[in-house]
Amino acid sequence: MALDRTLRIGTRASRLARWQADWVAAELTARGLRVEIVEISTQGDREQRGPVVALGGTGVFTKEIQSAVLAGVVDVAVHSLKDLPTAQAGGLALAATPPREEPVDALVGSPLVELPPGARVGTGSQRRQAQLRTLRPELQLAGIRGNIDTRLAKLDAGEYDAIVLAAAGLRRLGWGERIAELLAPPRMLPAPGQGALGIECREDDAAGRAALAPLDDLPTRLGVTAERAFLAALHGGCSAPVAAWGRVEGDLLRLDGLAADLNGVVVLR
């Protein structure tokens, strides 16, 4: 089905979000489509004080962009899939999950073994905190908010001895050399959907869905669908201490799952 209009892509304005939207735009342009990028402010971007979970946790980085798609302000939403609620918003379709970056957490500042007891490690993720407590219970874990460059600036200013970030975001923005250690699965499991993009459009936009379909990667789709199903079954939001690692190995779909209490005392795998 031919597309005779410009596809307007809605995205957050952060550097990482723009990288993701620009990547999608380039892929669509290479396929002969006209695109336009529209930046949209979300609750999570506007309210930077306190932990994300205090904002309600679910959809704080996605709901305004989804609303813009439903209202016809934009045609496409590009999300970090880990931020997207597992319950599909009415009237929207997850049209594509492009090839995934490696879903691995990264320590920036110092490898885990070199951090002294009591070292201050920055991460706002309850999932990361719970798993770090099982690996190094004597560390001081502290919340941190802001975009990747903001968090790196806080580390460089000496507010933390190390911080934990997604390796995918660091690599996409050209900061891969700052990674001191990869906390790779199965030692530390990622957030459901980490490292993957979720591209949404209106469910009734047949031409838009057809235009986005070539960006979908089946192994990625299978892995993240399993991870998000695990999260949904536990009734966890994007801020819950729940981790999952789904991947295709040969003819098998494998899934490792983890759930922890908020203090990281009980960790179930």
Backbone torsions as a table, in degrees:
resi	resn	phi	psi	omega
1	MET	NA	119.8	-176.8
2	ALA	-71.5	145.7	178.6
3	LEU	-108.5	116.6	-175.2
4	ASP	-107.8	28.8	179.7
5	ARG	-140.3	165.8	174.4
6	THR	-80.4	130.6	176.6
7	LEU	-84.2	118.2	178.2
8	ARG	-91.2	121.9	-175.5
9	ILE	-103.4	118.8	178.0
10	GLY	-90.4	135.6	-177.6
11	THR	-153.3	157.8	167.6
12	ARG	-67.0	166.4	-174.3
13	ALA	-96.5	-2.7	-178.8
14	SER	-63.1	160.2	-179.0
15	ARG	-58.9	-42.0	-179.1
16	LEU	-68.3	-43.1	179.0
17	ALA	-62.1	-41.0	177.8
18	ARG	-66.8	-37.0	175.9
19	TRP	-58.3	-45.2	-178.5
20	GLN	-64.4	-45.3	179.5
21	ALA	-66.3	-39.8	178.2
22	ASP	-64.0	-37.1	177.9
23	TRP	-63.2	-46.3	178.5
24	VAL	-62.1	-43.5	180.0
25	ALA	-60.9	-42.0	179.9
26	ALA	-64.7	-40.1	178.6
27	GLU	-63.8	-41.3	180.0
28	LEU	-71.0	-39.1	178.3
29	THR	-62.7	-38.7	179.2
30	ALA	-64.2	-20.8	177.7
31	ARG	-95.7	12.1	173.3
32	GLY	87.6	14.0	-178.5
33	LEU	-96.8	152.6	174.7
34	ARG	-94.0	133.5	-177.5
35	VAL	-134.5	157.3	175.3
36	GLU	-142.6	136.8	-179.9
37	ILE	-102.0	130.8	-179.5
38	VAL	-120.7	119.2	179.4
39	GLU	-83.2	136.6	-176.7
40	ILE	-131.0	130.8	179.0
41	SER	-81.8	136.2	179.1
42	THR	-114.8	164.5	179.3
43	GLN	-56.6	-42.0	-179.1
44	GLY	-64.8	-28.5	177.3
45	ASP	-77.0	-37.7	-175.2
46	ARG	-76.6	-35.8	-173.9
47	GLU	-107.1	95.9	-173.0
48	GLN	-96.9	-3.0	-178.7
49	ARG	-89.1	136.5	175.4
50	GLY	78.9	172.8	-178.8
51	PRO	-71.0	154.2	179.3
52	VAL	-59.1	-36.6	-177.3
53	VAL	-60.6	-26.6	179.2
54	ALA	-69.6	-18.1	178.5
55	LEU	-85.7	-3.4	-176.8
56	GLY	116.4	-19.8	170.3
57	GLY	82.3	-47.6	-171.4
58	THR	-99.8	123.5	173.2
59	GLY	79.3	11.3	-175.5
60	VAL	-70.1	-19.7	178.3
61	PHE	-106.7	4.3	-172.2
62	THR	-130.5	-28.4	-166.6
63	LYS	-66.5	-35.1	178.4
64	GLU	-66.6	-36.2	178.9
65	ILE	-69.9	-40.8	176.6
66	GLN	-61.3	-42.3	179.0
67	SER	-62.0	-36.7	179.0
68	ALA	-66.0	-36.2	176.2
69	VAL	-65.8	-47.3	-178.5
70	LEU	-63.0	-33.1	-179.0
71	ALA	-82.0	-7.0	-179.6
72	GLY	82.4	9.8	177.2
73	VAL	-70.2	-38.1	172.5
74	VAL	-131.2	166.8	-178.2
75	ASP	-102.9	-26.1	-172.0
76	VAL	-135.2	141.7	172.5
77	ALA	-116.0	132.0	175.4
78	VAL	-112.3	119.4	-177.9
79	HIS	-121.3	155.3	157.2
80	SER	-71.5	121.5	-170.3
81	LEU	-60.6	-29.8	-179.9
82	LYS	-64.7	-21.5	179.2
83	ASP	-85.8	-13.2	-172.0
84	LEU	-85.0	123.6	177.8
85	PRO	-55.0	147.7	-177.3
86	THR	-71.6	-26.5	177.0
87	ALA	-78.5	119.3	-178.5
88	GLN	-66.0	128.1	179.0
89	ALA	-65.2	136.3	-179.6
90	GLY	-58.9	131.7	179.6
91	GLY	90.4	-5.4	179.9
92	LEU	-114.9	155.4	176.8
93	ALA	-129.6	139.7	172.3
94	LEU	-81.2	96.0	-168.4
95	ALA	-80.2	-27.5	-176.9
96	ALA	-158.2	142.8	169.3
97	THR	-125.6	97.6	-176.7
98	PRO	-65.3	170.5	178.8
99	PRO	-51.2	136.1	-171.1
100	ARG	-89.4	139.8	166.9
101	GLU	-71.6	155.4	-178.1
102	GLU	-55.8	124.3	-176.4
103	PRO	-83.1	78.4	-173.4
104	VAL	-130.9	140.2	171.4
105	ASP	-83.6	152.5	-177.9
106	ALA	-132.2	136.9	171.2
107	LEU	-89.5	130.9	176.3
108	VAL	-116.5	130.8	179.0
109	GLY	116.6	-44.0	-178.5
110	SER	-168.3	144.1	171.3
111	PRO	-63.7	155.7	-175.5
112	LEU	-59.0	-42.1	-175.1
113	VAL	-68.6	-21.4	-177.2
114	GLU	-92.5	-5.4	178.7
115	LEU	-77.3	127.5	-179.9
116	PRO	-73.4	158.7	174.9
117	PRO	-54.1	136.2	-179.1
118	GLY	84.7	-0.1	178.2
119	ALA	-60.5	145.1	-176.2
120	ARG	-92.9	116.4	-178.5
121	VAL	-115.0	126.7	-176.4
122	GLY	-94.6	123.1	169.8
123	THR	-162.2	132.4	177.5
124	GLY	-89.9	0.4	-174.5
125	SER	-89.3	122.1	175.3
126	GLN	-64.4	-32.9	177.2
127	ARG	-62.1	-47.7	179.5
128	ARG	-66.8	-41.4	-179.3
129	GLN	-61.3	-44.4	-178.5
130	ALA	-60.8	-42.2	-178.4
131	GLN	-74.1	-36.1	177.2
132	LEU	-64.2	-34.5	179.5
133	ARG	-65.7	-29.2	177.0
134	THR	-77.2	-28.2	-179.8
135	LEU	-84.5	-41.4	-176.7
136	ARG	-143.8	77.7	-174.2
137	PRO	-64.1	-16.7	-176.9
138	GLU	-88.2	-0.7	177.4
139	LEU	-75.5	155.1	174.2
140	GLN	-97.6	112.0	-177.5
141	LEU	-97.8	130.4	-175.1
142	ALA	-131.8	144.4	178.6
143	GLY	-68.0	155.4	177.2
144	ILE	-152.0	137.3	178.2
145	ARG	-124.3	166.7	176.5
146	GLY	114.8	168.0	177.0
147	ASN	-69.7	172.5	-175.6
148	ILE	-58.2	-44.5	-178.0
149	ASP	-66.0	-34.4	176.4
150	THR	-64.8	-42.7	-179.4
151	ARG	-67.9	-40.1	177.4
152	LEU	-63.8	-37.7	178.6
153	ALA	-64.1	-38.3	177.9
154	LYS	-65.8	-39.1	175.9
155	LEU	-63.4	-46.8	-177.7
156	ASP	-65.5	-25.7	179.0
157	ALA	-81.5	-2.4	176.7
158	GLY	88.8	10.7	179.5
159	GLU	-72.0	-21.5	-179.2
160	TYR	-138.5	155.5	172.8
161	ASP	-85.5	-25.9	176.8
162	ALA	-161.2	158.6	173.0
163	ILE	-134.0	157.5	178.2
164	VAL	-112.1	127.8	179.3
165	LEU	-135.3	163.5	173.7
166	ALA	-71.8	130.1	178.2
167	ALA	-59.9	-33.1	-178.3
168	ALA	-59.1	-46.7	-179.0
169	GLY	-65.5	-41.4	178.2
170	LEU	-60.9	-44.4	-178.3
171	ARG	-68.5	-39.8	-178.3
172	ARG	-64.9	-30.7	-179.1
173	LEU	-96.6	7.6	174.8
174	GLY	82.9	19.2	-179.5
175	TRP	-108.6	23.4	-179.3
176	GLY	-58.7	-29.1	-178.5
177	GLU	-70.6	-13.0	179.4
178	ARG	-83.3	-7.8	-179.4
179	ILE	-70.9	119.7	177.8
180	ALA	-86.3	-31.2	179.7
181	GLU	-161.6	139.3	172.5
182	LEU	-91.6	125.6	176.7
183	LEU	-95.4	75.2	-168.2
184	ALA	-82.3	151.7	172.2
185	PRO	-61.1	150.4	3.7
186	PRO	-87.3	1.0	-178.7
187	ARG	-60.6	-42.5	177.2
188	MET	-137.3	120.9	-175.5
189	LEU	-89.2	145.6	-176.6
190	PRO	-82.2	172.6	171.5
191	ALA	-70.2	147.0	174.2
192	PRO	-55.2	125.7	179.9
193	GLY	85.4	-0.7	-177.6
194	GLN	-60.1	136.7	179.4
195	GLY	83.0	-2.7	-178.2
196	ALA	-112.3	154.9	173.9
197	LEU	-102.3	146.9	172.9
198	GLY	-119.2	120.8	-177.5
199	ILE	-111.2	117.5	-177.8
200	GLU	-109.7	153.7	168.9
201	CYS	-147.4	176.9	178.2
202	ARG	-67.1	140.2	-177.9
203	GLU	-61.1	-33.1	-177.3
204	ASP	-91.2	7.1	179.5
205	ASP	-92.4	81.0	-174.9
206	ALA	-62.4	-41.1	-178.7
207	ALA	-67.6	-40.3	177.8
208	GLY	-64.4	-42.2	179.3
209	ARG	-63.8	-39.6	178.9
210	ALA	-65.6	-36.4	179.9
211	ALA	-68.8	-32.5	-177.7
212	LEU	-86.2	-22.3	-174.3
213	ALA	-53.6	-39.0	-179.3
214	PRO	-63.9	-15.5	179.0
215	LEU	-82.0	-10.6	-176.6
216	ASP	-75.5	138.0	179.0
217	ASP	-116.9	117.5	-171.9
218	LEU	-61.8	-47.6	178.2
219	PRO	-58.4	-39.4	176.2
220	THR	-63.6	-46.5	-179.5
221	ARG	-57.5	-44.4	-178.8
222	LEU	-65.1	-45.5	-178.3
223	GLY	-63.8	-47.9	-176.7
224	VAL	-73.7	-29.0	175.7
225	THR	-63.9	-41.5	177.0
226	ALA	-63.7	-44.1	179.9
227	GLU	-61.9	-44.4	-177.9
228	ARG	-71.0	-31.0	175.2
229	ALA	-66.6	-39.0	176.7
230	PHE	-62.1	-46.2	179.2
231	LEU	-62.6	-43.1	-179.3
232	ALA	-65.1	-38.4	-179.3
233	ALA	-64.5	-29.3	178.6
234	LEU	-90.6	2.5	-179.4
235	HIS	56.1	39.2	179.3
236	GLY	-99.4	144.2	173.6
237	GLY	-91.3	-173.6	-176.5
238	CYS	-70.4	-12.5	179.6
239	SER	-102.9	-0.8	-176.0
240	ALA	-72.2	153.2	176.8
241	PRO	-76.6	62.5	-180.0
242	VAL	-124.7	135.1	179.5
243	ALA	-129.4	152.6	178.3
244	ALA	-155.9	144.5	-178.6
245	TRP	-135.8	101.6	179.4
246	GLY	-107.9	139.5	179.8
247	ARG	-159.8	154.0	176.5
248	VAL	-92.8	123.8	176.5
249	GLU	-124.1	105.1	-175.7
250	GLY	65.0	-122.3	179.2
251	ASP	-96.8	9.3	-174.7
252	LEU	-114.4	145.6	168.8
253	LEU	-101.7	118.7	-178.2
254	ARG	-110.0	144.2	-179.9
255	LEU	-138.9	122.3	169.5
256	ASP	-102.8	134.2	179.4
257	GLY	-127.4	153.7	179.6
258	LEU	-145.1	139.5	172.3
259	ALA	-137.6	139.2	-177.0
260	ALA	-133.3	160.2	169.6
261	ASP	-80.1	169.9	-171.9
262	LEU	-65.2	-22.9	-179.6
263	ASN	-92.8	-3.9	-178.8
264	GLY	71.2	14.3	179.0
265	VAL	-76.4	-41.4	178.3
266	VAL	-108.1	118.9	178.8
267	VAL	-127.4	117.4	-177.7
268	LEU	-107.9	132.0	178.1
269	ARG	-119.5	NA	NA
